[in-house]
Amino acid sequence: MPSAPPTPRTFADLFAERRAQRRLALLPWVMAGQRDDATTVDLLAAMVDAGADGFEISIPFSDPIADGPTVQRANQRALENGMTVVGALELLRQVRARVSVPIALMGYVNPFLRHGFERFCADASAAGAQALIVPDLPLEESRDQAVAAAKHGLDLIQFVAPTTTDRRVREIAKAARGFIYCVSLTGVTGARADLAAGLDDLLARTKAATDTPVVVGFGISRPEHLARLRGKADGAIVASALLDTMERAGDRAVEAAAAFVRELRRGADGDA
């Protein structure tokens, strides 16, 4: 008989473990449908072996307003390949047969509403997700969606950004579940040479308002970026720099991604 799929870890367990180890959780970003399902499953498994702690798996959308050119290209390629919400959930089921790390599904709100948000939450949970990241769903409009997500064991992730006031940080902290997504800069996604100048202040303000883990995204590109975030954040999401690495590698994208994650892991562990 085939072996049972591994039981997924939770984000809470992951962040508690990494805090105790004084290491940063490394969460690569992957676009569902950019490659065929079998290759994507192999990609995620290879990155876990290389040191990835979990993933943000994105569901493509035609108008990804938070994203820069690299991620926009990935969205377009996935849509041209026919990826849908239902297809992404099926991909997640296949991933769950191979890996047990926590996974957040990311997408823009319109496709989820069309699917039926509570139905989507039920389907996502059944497929093996632990959290939802919906960048165009602000706190004030997310109450019903947060209830639906919690009903099905999912954390609806809230965002803070450099423009977020202290008062709003406190409001977001009260509603936060799973982790808080800290947008590191004003602008769209994309690899950057340096971390944003005001990021330390934003992280300090957010940490002062909550014990909920804080994960940094947007512009995180190099091992030294992750090394600088140790002790200030709980995790980091790497998207565009990883996509750029795979695009340059062509047919050896899986191997290149694993090698890049090994480099990032050194930074997350303080060895960069």
C-alpha positions as CSV (number, residue, x, y, z in Angstrom):
1,M,0.0,0.0,0.0
2,P,1.2,3.6,-0.7
3,S,2.4,5.5,2.4
4,A,0.1,8.1,3.9
5,P,1.0,11.7,3.0
6,P,2.9,13.6,5.8
7,T,0.8,15.5,8.3
8,P,1.3,19.2,7.6
9,R,3.0,21.4,10.2
10,T,1.4,24.6,11.3
11,F,2.9,28.1,11.0
12,A,2.6,28.4,14.8
13,D,4.8,25.4,15.3
14,L,7.3,26.6,12.7
15,F,7.7,30.1,14.1
16,A,7.9,28.8,17.7
17,E,10.7,26.5,16.7
18,R,12.6,29.1,14.7
19,R,12.3,31.6,17.5
20,A,13.8,29.1,20.0
21,Q,16.6,28.5,17.5
22,R,17.1,32.2,16.8
23,R,16.8,31.4,13.1
24,L,14.6,33.1,10.5
25,A,11.8,31.1,8.8
26,L,12.4,30.9,5.0
27,L,9.3,31.0,2.9
28,P,9.8,30.9,-0.9
29,W,7.0,32.0,-3.2
30,V,5.8,29.8,-6.1
31,M,3.3,30.5,-8.8
32,A,0.8,27.8,-9.5
33,G,0.6,27.0,-13.2
34,Q,3.9,28.6,-14.2
35,R,5.1,25.1,-14.8
36,D,3.3,21.8,-15.1
37,D,2.0,20.2,-11.9
38,A,4.6,17.5,-11.7
39,T,7.5,19.9,-12.1
40,T,6.0,22.3,-9.5
41,V,5.7,19.4,-7.0
42,D,9.4,18.5,-7.7
43,L,10.4,22.1,-7.3
44,L,8.8,22.5,-3.9
45,A,10.1,19.2,-2.7
46,A,13.6,20.2,-3.8
47,M,13.4,23.5,-2.0
48,V,12.3,21.8,1.2
49,D,15.3,19.5,1.0
50,A,17.4,22.7,0.4
51,G,16.1,24.4,3.6
52,A,12.8,26.0,2.8
53,D,10.5,26.1,5.9
54,G,7.2,26.7,4.1
55,F,5.7,28.3,1.0
56,E,3.5,31.0,-0.3
57,I,1.7,29.4,-3.4
58,S,0.2,32.1,-5.6
59,I,-3.0,31.6,-7.7
60,P,-2.7,33.7,-10.9
61,F,-4.9,36.7,-11.5
62,S,-5.2,39.0,-14.6
63,D,-4.6,42.3,-12.6
64,P,-2.0,41.6,-9.9
65,I,-1.8,45.2,-8.6
66,A,0.7,44.6,-5.9
67,D,3.3,42.9,-8.2
68,G,6.2,44.1,-10.3
69,P,7.2,42.9,-13.7
70,T,8.7,39.6,-12.7
71,V,5.7,38.4,-10.8
72,Q,3.4,39.9,-13.4
73,R,5.1,37.7,-16.1
74,A,4.6,34.7,-13.9
75,N,0.9,35.5,-13.5
76,Q,0.5,35.9,-17.3
77,R,2.3,32.6,-18.0
78,A,0.2,30.7,-15.5
79,L,-3.0,32.1,-17.0
80,E,-1.9,31.2,-20.5
81,N,-1.2,27.7,-19.2
82,G,-4.8,27.5,-18.0
83,M,-4.3,27.6,-14.3
84,T,-7.5,28.3,-12.2
85,V,-8.5,28.4,-8.6
86,V,-9.7,24.8,-8.9
87,G,-6.4,23.8,-10.6
88,A,-4.3,25.4,-7.9
89,L,-6.2,23.5,-5.2
90,E,-5.5,20.3,-7.1
91,L,-1.8,21.2,-7.3
92,L,-1.8,21.8,-3.6
93,R,-3.2,18.3,-3.0
94,Q,-0.3,16.9,-5.1
95,V,2.2,19.0,-3.1
96,R,0.7,17.7,0.1
97,A,1.6,14.1,-0.9
98,R,5.3,15.1,-0.8
99,V,5.8,17.8,1.7
100,S,4.6,18.6,5.2
101,V,5.8,22.2,5.6
102,P,3.1,24.9,6.2
103,I,1.7,26.5,3.1
104,A,-0.2,29.8,2.6
105,L,-2.3,30.3,-0.6
106,M,-2.0,33.7,-2.0
107,G,-4.4,35.3,-4.5
108,Y,-6.5,38.4,-5.2
109,V,-10.0,38.5,-3.9
110,N,-12.1,38.5,-7.0
111,P,-11.5,34.8,-8.0
112,F,-12.1,33.7,-4.4
113,L,-15.4,35.6,-4.3
114,R,-16.4,34.1,-7.6
115,H,-15.6,30.6,-6.3
116,G,-17.5,31.5,-3.1
117,F,-15.3,32.6,-0.3
118,E,-16.4,30.2,2.3
119,R,-16.5,27.4,-0.2
120,F,-12.9,28.4,-1.2
121,C,-11.8,28.3,2.5
122,A,-13.3,24.8,2.9
123,D,-11.6,23.6,-0.3
124,A,-8.3,25.2,0.5
125,S,-8.3,23.6,4.0
126,A,-9.2,20.2,2.6
127,A,-6.4,20.5,0.0
128,G,-3.8,21.2,2.8
129,A,-3.4,25.0,3.2
130,Q,-2.9,26.6,6.6
131,A,-3.3,30.3,5.7
132,L,-4.6,32.7,3.0
133,I,-2.9,35.8,1.8
134,V,-5.2,38.3,0.0
135,P,-3.3,41.5,-0.7
136,D,-6.3,43.5,-2.0
137,L,-8.6,42.7,1.0
138,P,-8.1,45.4,3.6
139,L,-8.8,45.0,7.3
140,E,-12.1,46.9,7.2
141,E,-13.5,44.7,4.4
142,S,-12.2,41.4,5.7
143,R,-14.3,40.6,8.8
144,D,-16.7,38.1,7.1
145,Q,-13.8,36.5,5.2
146,A,-11.7,36.2,8.4
147,V,-14.6,34.4,10.1
148,A,-15.0,32.0,7.1
149,A,-11.3,31.3,7.1
150,A,-11.2,30.6,10.8
151,K,-14.2,28.3,10.5
152,H,-12.1,26.1,8.3
153,G,-8.9,26.3,10.2
154,L,-7.2,28.9,8.0
155,D,-5.5,32.1,9.1
156,L,-6.4,35.1,7.0
157,I,-3.1,37.1,7.0
158,Q,-3.1,40.8,7.6
159,F,-0.7,43.3,6.2
160,V,1.3,46.3,7.6
161,A,3.4,48.6,5.4
162,P,5.7,51.6,5.8
163,T,2.7,53.9,5.5
164,T,0.8,52.2,8.3
165,T,0.2,54.4,11.3
166,D,0.9,53.2,14.9
167,R,-2.9,53.2,15.6
168,R,-3.6,51.1,12.5
169,V,-0.7,48.7,13.4
170,R,-2.5,48.1,16.8
171,E,-5.8,47.5,15.0
172,I,-4.2,45.0,12.6
173,A,-2.4,43.3,15.5
174,K,-5.7,42.7,17.3
175,A,-7.2,41.0,14.2
176,A,-4.0,39.1,13.1
177,R,-3.9,35.3,13.0
178,G,-1.0,33.1,12.0
179,F,1.4,35.9,11.1
180,I,1.5,39.5,10.0
181,Y,2.8,40.2,6.5
182,C,5.2,43.2,6.7
183,V,5.5,44.9,3.3
184,S,9.0,46.1,3.4
185,L,8.7,49.1,1.1
186,T,6.3,51.4,-0.7
187,G,5.9,50.0,-4.2
188,V,5.4,46.7,-5.9
189,T,7.2,43.3,-5.6
190,G,10.6,42.9,-7.2
191,A,14.2,42.0,-6.3
192,R,16.1,44.9,-4.6
193,A,19.8,45.4,-3.9
194,D,19.2,46.6,-0.4
195,L,16.5,46.5,2.3
196,A,14.3,49.6,2.6
197,A,15.7,52.2,4.9
198,G,12.7,52.4,7.1
199,L,12.1,48.7,7.5
200,D,13.8,48.4,11.0
201,D,11.4,51.0,12.3
202,L,8.3,49.3,10.8
203,L,9.3,46.0,12.3
204,A,10.0,47.5,15.7
205,R,6.6,49.3,15.7
206,T,4.8,46.1,14.7
207,K,6.6,43.9,17.2
208,A,5.8,46.4,20.0
209,A,2.1,45.9,19.2
210,T,1.9,42.1,19.1
211,D,3.4,38.7,19.8
212,T,2.0,37.4,16.5
213,P,5.0,36.4,14.3
214,V,6.0,39.0,11.6
215,V,7.1,37.9,8.1
216,V,8.8,40.3,5.7
217,G,8.1,40.3,2.0
218,F,8.8,42.5,-1.1
219,G,12.4,43.0,-2.2
220,I,14.0,40.2,-0.1
221,S,16.6,39.0,-2.5
222,R,19.9,38.0,-0.9
223,P,21.3,35.9,1.9
224,E,22.6,39.0,3.6
225,H,19.0,40.5,3.6
226,L,17.8,37.5,5.6
227,A,20.8,37.7,8.0
228,R,19.9,41.4,8.7
229,L,16.3,40.4,9.5
230,R,17.3,37.8,12.2
231,G,16.1,39.0,15.6
232,K,13.9,41.6,14.0
233,A,11.4,39.4,12.1
234,D,10.2,35.8,12.3
235,G,10.3,35.0,8.7
236,A,10.9,36.2,5.1
237,I,9.2,35.6,1.8
238,V,11.3,35.5,-1.3
239,A,9.6,35.8,-4.7
240,S,11.0,37.8,-7.5
241,A,14.7,37.0,-6.9
242,L,13.7,33.3,-6.9
243,L,11.7,33.7,-10.1
244,D,14.6,35.5,-11.7
245,T,17.0,32.7,-10.7
246,M,14.7,30.1,-12.3
247,E,14.2,32.1,-15.5
248,R,17.9,32.4,-16.0
249,A,18.4,28.6,-15.4
250,G,16.0,27.5,-18.2
251,D,15.7,23.7,-18.1
252,R,17.6,23.5,-14.9
253,A,15.2,25.7,-13.0
254,V,14.5,23.1,-10.2
255,E,18.2,22.6,-9.5
256,A,18.9,26.4,-9.6
257,A,16.0,27.1,-7.2
258,A,17.3,24.5,-4.7
259,A,20.8,26.0,-4.9
260,F,19.5,29.5,-4.3
261,V,17.4,28.4,-1.3
262,R,20.5,26.8,0.2
263,E,22.2,30.2,-0.1
264,L,19.2,31.9,1.4
265,R,19.2,29.4,4.2
266,R,22.7,30.4,5.2
267,G,21.5,33.9,5.7
268,A,18.4,32.9,7.6
269,D,20.6,30.9,9.9
270,G,23.1,33.7,10.4
271,D,25.9,32.2,8.3
272,A,25.9,34.7,5.5
